């Protein structure tokens, strides 16, 4: 007989860092386009997995010298390679016990809704009455909350007592009936310090506008994130001034974006694993939050040295760069 304890032990041995289990009834009242029961009506368990973002993968951005590592090893590589590989093996393990399992991973490029949760016009339609339009997208952060892994912070980033904001998430649906974990009810991790707001390079995290959601008898609230601004500043760009033309994202057909003070690149670098291009290094939503949580000593994954050791750097694009030192022979 397959047990929750065994699943957690196997999942961690295969590469997951944290594992929590919930029941499908916790999604009662969820929007049909985000309800996992639309994908697997006979599901008896929902399993959420957390995969740590190594603190070291943020080091190069913090120092301003090595940007690709976070986008590859801490972002795209996790979502596109490590998480799917691990979850496929966990699903195979469950299926070897005779229970169907669906590894959802972190990818939903065919989803039927946009970033605001609205149906994408002219995209897909239900195959029959009562069913969602393809593709259903399970809200990973809400799923992780309902499976007991932690809470959603004000920045909308998921926080856990083990790693704070440093994890990517995956979700699995299965017909195996497993003992569920309680929804997280530990000490609050987010204390609304608003450092995520202060350090977001694009002012994309609203200081006062919020989104409120009721799930499984709990009231969740996070900022009303400006996804458009996040998408530009996240990539290291800023909007040009009126009458100005920018070439930073000309390869993407944009002439209204120029490099900003958190990007040292004249043009946005190529994508890594399709969308791993976090030039900002999650400056507000992960780095500032992580630093604050570490200072409060509420994260289980502890380090001997503080993360931020120097003054934050910025690039002054109004000035010519200093002359380069010749390479040593």
C-alpha positions as CSV (number, residue, x, y, z in Angstrom):
1,X,0.0,0.0,0.0
2,X,1.3,3.4,-1.0
3,X,1.5,5.9,1.8
4,X,2.0,9.6,2.1
5,X,5.2,9.0,4.1
6,X,6.6,6.8,1.4
7,X,5.7,9.3,-1.4
8,X,7.5,12.1,0.5
9,X,10.6,10.0,1.1
10,X,10.8,8.9,-2.5
11,X,10.1,12.4,-3.9
12,X,12.9,13.9,-1.8
13,X,15.3,11.1,-2.8
14,X,14.4,11.9,-6.5
15,X,15.1,15.6,-6.1
16,X,12.2,17.5,-4.6
17,X,13.1,19.6,-1.5
18,X,9.7,19.9,0.1
19,X,6.5,17.9,-0.4
20,X,2.9,18.5,0.8
21,X,-0.4,16.7,0.2
22,X,-3.9,18.1,-0.1
23,X,-7.3,16.8,-1.0
24,X,-9.3,17.8,-4.1
25,X,-12.2,19.1,-2.0
26,X,-10.1,22.0,-0.9
27,X,-10.7,23.3,-4.4
28,X,-14.4,23.6,-3.8
29,X,-15.5,26.9,-5.3
30,X,-12.4,27.3,-7.5
31,X,-12.8,28.8,-11.0
32,X,-13.5,26.0,-13.4
33,X,-10.4,27.0,-15.5
34,X,-8.2,26.4,-12.4
35,X,-9.9,23.4,-10.8
36,X,-7.6,20.3,-10.9
37,X,-10.7,18.1,-10.8
38,X,-11.4,19.3,-14.4
39,X,-8.2,17.5,-15.3
40,X,-8.6,14.3,-13.2
41,X,-12.2,14.0,-11.9
42,X,-11.3,10.9,-9.9
43,X,-8.3,12.4,-8.2
44,X,-8.1,11.6,-4.5
45,X,-4.9,13.5,-3.7
46,X,-3.1,16.6,-4.9
47,X,0.7,16.7,-4.2
48,X,2.7,19.9,-4.2
49,X,6.5,19.9,-4.5
50,X,9.0,22.7,-3.9
51,X,12.4,22.7,-5.6
52,X,14.8,25.1,-4.1
53,X,16.4,28.0,-6.0
54,X,20.0,27.9,-4.8
55,X,21.0,31.1,-3.1
56,X,24.3,30.8,-5.0
57,X,22.4,31.1,-8.3
58,X,21.5,34.7,-7.3
59,X,25.1,35.6,-6.4
60,X,26.3,36.6,-9.9
61,X,23.4,39.1,-10.3
62,X,23.9,40.5,-6.9
63,X,27.6,41.1,-7.8
64,X,26.6,42.4,-11.3
65,X,29.0,40.1,-13.1
66,X,27.2,36.8,-14.0
67,X,23.6,37.0,-15.0
68,X,23.0,33.9,-17.0
69,X,23.4,31.5,-14.0
70,X,20.2,32.6,-12.2
71,X,18.2,32.5,-15.4
72,X,19.5,29.0,-16.3
73,X,20.2,27.2,-13.0
74,X,17.7,29.0,-10.8
75,X,14.9,29.6,-13.2
76,X,14.5,28.1,-16.7
77,X,16.6,25.0,-16.0
78,X,14.5,24.2,-13.0
79,X,11.2,24.8,-14.8
80,X,12.1,23.1,-18.1
81,X,14.4,20.3,-17.1
82,X,14.9,19.5,-13.4
83,X,11.3,19.7,-12.2
84,X,9.7,17.8,-15.1
85,X,12.4,15.1,-15.0
86,X,11.9,14.7,-11.2
87,X,8.1,14.7,-11.4
88,X,7.9,12.2,-14.3
89,X,9.9,9.8,-12.2
90,X,7.7,10.3,-9.1
91,X,4.6,9.8,-11.3
92,X,6.1,6.6,-12.7
93,X,6.7,5.4,-9.1
94,X,3.0,6.0,-8.2
95,X,1.8,4.3,-11.4
96,X,3.9,1.3,-10.5
97,X,1.5,0.9,-7.6
98,X,-1.5,0.9,-10.0
99,X,-2.6,4.5,-9.4
100,X,-2.8,7.0,-12.2
101,X,-0.7,10.2,-11.7
102,X,-0.4,13.5,-13.7
103,X,2.8,15.5,-13.3
104,X,1.8,19.1,-14.0
105,X,5.2,20.7,-13.6
106,X,5.6,24.5,-13.9
107,X,4.7,24.8,-17.6
108,X,1.3,25.8,-19.0
109,X,2.0,27.4,-22.4
110,X,-1.3,26.1,-23.8
111,X,-3.4,27.5,-20.9
112,X,-6.8,28.8,-21.8
113,X,-6.6,31.9,-19.6
114,X,-4.4,35.0,-19.5
115,X,-2.4,36.5,-16.7
116,X,-5.5,38.1,-15.3
117,X,-7.4,34.8,-15.2
118,X,-9.7,35.7,-18.1
119,X,-10.3,33.4,-21.0
120,X,-8.1,34.1,-24.0
121,X,-10.4,35.3,-26.8
122,X,-10.7,33.0,-29.8
123,X,-8.3,30.5,-28.3
124,X,-10.1,27.3,-27.3
125,X,-13.6,26.1,-26.4
126,X,-15.0,23.3,-24.1
127,X,-15.3,19.9,-25.8
128,X,-18.7,19.5,-24.1
129,X,-21.0,21.3,-21.7
130,X,-19.8,21.4,-18.1
131,X,-16.1,21.1,-19.0
132,X,-13.5,23.8,-18.9
133,X,-11.9,25.1,-22.1
134,X,-8.5,23.6,-22.8
135,X,-6.1,24.0,-21.2
136,X,-6.9,24.1,-17.5
137,X,-4.2,25.8,-15.5
138,X,-3.9,24.9,-11.8
139,X,-2.7,27.9,-9.8
140,X,0.6,26.5,-8.5
141,X,0.9,28.9,-5.5
142,X,-2.7,28.3,-4.3
143,X,-2.1,24.6,-4.8
144,X,1.1,24.8,-2.7
145,X,-0.9,26.7,0.0
146,X,-3.7,24.1,0.0
147,X,-1.1,21.3,0.3
148,X,0.4,22.9,3.4
149,X,3.8,24.0,2.0
150,X,3.6,27.6,3.1
151,X,1.9,30.9,2.3
152,X,1.6,33.4,-0.6
153,X,3.6,36.6,0.3
154,X,2.5,40.2,-0.5
155,X,4.7,40.1,-3.6
156,X,2.6,37.1,-4.9
157,X,5.7,34.9,-4.5
158,X,5.2,31.7,-2.5
159,X,7.0,31.6,0.8
160,X,8.0,28.5,2.8
161,X,9.5,28.2,6.2
162,X,12.4,26.2,4.7
163,X,13.5,28.6,1.9
164,X,11.4,31.7,2.1
165,X,10.8,32.8,-1.5
166,X,13.5,30.5,-2.9
167,X,11.6,27.7,-4.6
168,X,9.8,26.8,-7.8
169,X,6.7,24.7,-7.6
170,X,5.3,21.6,-9.2
171,X,1.9,19.9,-8.6
172,X,0.8,16.3,-9.2
173,X,-2.7,14.8,-9.3
174,X,-3.2,11.2,-8.5
175,X,-5.9,8.7,-7.9
176,X,-4.0,7.3,-5.0
177,X,-5.6,8.2,-1.6
178,X,-2.9,9.6,0.6
179,X,-3.1,11.2,4.1
180,X,-3.3,14.9,3.6
181,X,-1.2,17.6,5.4
182,X,-2.9,20.4,7.2
183,X,-3.0,23.8,5.5
184,X,-0.1,25.9,6.7
185,X,-0.9,27.6,10.0
186,X,2.6,28.3,11.3
187,X,4.1,31.7,12.2
188,X,3.3,34.2,9.4
189,X,6.3,34.5,7.1
190,X,5.3,37.7,5.3
191,X,5.2,40.6,7.7
192,X,4.2,43.1,5.1
193,X,7.6,44.9,5.3
194,X,7.1,46.1,1.7
195,X,10.8,45.6,0.8
196,X,9.6,43.8,-2.3
197,X,7.7,47.0,-3.3
198,X,10.6,49.2,-2.5
199,X,13.2,47.2,-4.5
200,X,11.1,46.1,-7.5
201,X,12.9,47.9,-10.4
202,X,9.7,48.4,-12.3
203,X,7.4,49.5,-9.5
204,X,5.3,46.5,-10.6
205,X,4.3,45.5,-7.1
206,X,1.5,47.7,-6.0
207,X,1.9,49.2,-2.5
208,X,-1.9,49.5,-1.9
209,X,-3.9,47.6,-4.6
210,X,-4.5,44.0,-3.7
211,X,-6.1,40.8,-4.9
212,X,-8.2,38.8,-2.4
213,X,-9.1,35.1,-2.7
214,X,-11.1,32.8,-0.4
215,X,-9.9,29.2,-0.5
216,X,-10.8,26.3,1.8
217,X,-12.0,28.7,4.5
218,X,-8.9,30.9,4.3
219,X,-8.6,34.5,3.1
220,X,-5.5,35.0,0.9
221,X,-4.3,38.4,-0.2
222,X,-1.4,39.7,-2.4
223,X,-0.6,42.7,-4.4
224,X,-2.3,43.5,-7.7
225,X,0.8,42.9,-9.8
226,X,1.3,44.9,-13.0
227,X,2.3,42.0,-15.2
228,X,3.1,44.3,-18.2
229,X,5.6,46.4,-16.3
230,X,7.0,43.3,-14.6
231,X,7.6,41.7,-18.0
232,X,9.7,44.7,-19.2
233,X,11.7,45.5,-16.1
234,X,12.2,41.9,-15.2
235,X,14.1,41.6,-18.5
236,X,16.2,44.7,-17.6
237,X,14.4,47.2,-19.7
238,X,12.7,50.5,-19.0
239,X,10.2,52.4,-21.1
240,X,11.7,55.2,-23.3
241,X,10.8,58.8,-22.7
242,X,8.4,60.5,-25.1
243,X,9.9,61.0,-28.5
244,X,12.8,58.6,-27.7
245,X,13.5,55.3,-29.5
246,X,15.0,52.3,-27.7
247,X,16.7,49.3,-29.1
248,X,17.0,47.1,-26.0
249,X,14.2,44.8,-27.1
250,X,14.3,45.5,-30.9
251,X,14.6,41.7,-31.5
252,X,11.1,41.4,-29.9
253,X,9.7,44.1,-32.2
254,X,9.8,46.8,-29.5
255,X,11.2,50.2,-30.1
256,X,10.0,51.8,-26.9
257,X,12.3,50.0,-24.5
258,X,15.9,50.9,-23.5
259,X,18.3,49.3,-21.0
260,X,17.6,50.3,-17.4
261,X,19.8,50.8,-14.3
262,X,19.6,47.1,-13.4
263,X,20.9,45.8,-16.8
264,X,24.5,46.0,-18.0
265,X,23.5,44.8,-21.5
266,X,23.0,47.0,-24.5
267,X,20.4,44.6,-25.9
268,X,18.3,42.0,-24.0
269,X,20.2,38.7,-24.1
270,X,18.7,35.7,-25.7
271,X,16.2,33.6,-23.8
272,X,17.4,30.7,-21.8
273,X,15.0,27.7,-21.9
274,X,12.5,29.9,-23.8
275,X,11.8,32.3,-21.0
276,X,14.6,32.2,-18.5
277,X,15.8,35.8,-18.9
278,X,15.5,37.3,-15.4
279,X,18.0,40.1,-15.8
280,X,16.6,41.9,-12.6
281,X,17.5,38.8,-10.6
282,X,14.2,39.0,-8.8
283,X,15.5,42.0,-7.1
284,X,12.5,42.9,-5.0
285,X,10.3,39.8,-5.0
286,X,13.0,37.2,-4.1
287,X,16.3,38.9,-3.2
288,X,14.9,41.7,-0.9
289,X,12.4,39.3,0.6
290,X,15.0,36.6,1.2
291,X,17.4,39.1,2.9
292,X,14.6,40.3,5.2
293,X,13.5,36.8,6.1
294,X,17.1,35.7,6.8
295,X,17.6,38.8,9.1
296,X,14.5,37.7,11.0
297,X,15.9,34.2,11.3
298,X,12.7,32.5,10.1
299,X,14.1,30.5,7.3
300,X,15.3,26.9,8.0
301,X,18.0,26.9,5.2
302,X,20.6,29.0,7.0
303,X,24.0,30.3,5.9
304,X,27.2,31.3,7.6
305,X,27.4,34.7,5.8
306,X,24.8,37.3,4.9
307,X,23.7,37.4,1.3
308,X,24.1,41.2,0.7
309,X,27.6,42.2,1.5
310,X,28.1,45.3,-0.6
311,X,26.1,48.4,-1.7
312,X,23.6,47.7,-4.5
313,X,25.1,48.6,-7.9
314,X,23.3,50.5,-10.7
315,X,24.3,51.2,-14.3
316,X,24.3,54.9,-15.3
317,X,23.4,54.7,-19.0
318,X,23.8,58.5,-19.3
319,X,27.5,58.2,-18.9
320,X,30.1,56.5,-21.2
321,X,31.6,53.4,-19.7
322,X,35.0,53.6,-18.1
323,X,37.9,52.5,-20.2
324,X,38.4,48.7,-20.1
325,X,41.6,47.3,-18.6
326,X,43.7,45.4,-21.1
327,X,43.5,41.6,-20.7
328,X,46.5,40.1,-19.0
329,X,48.9,38.2,-21.2
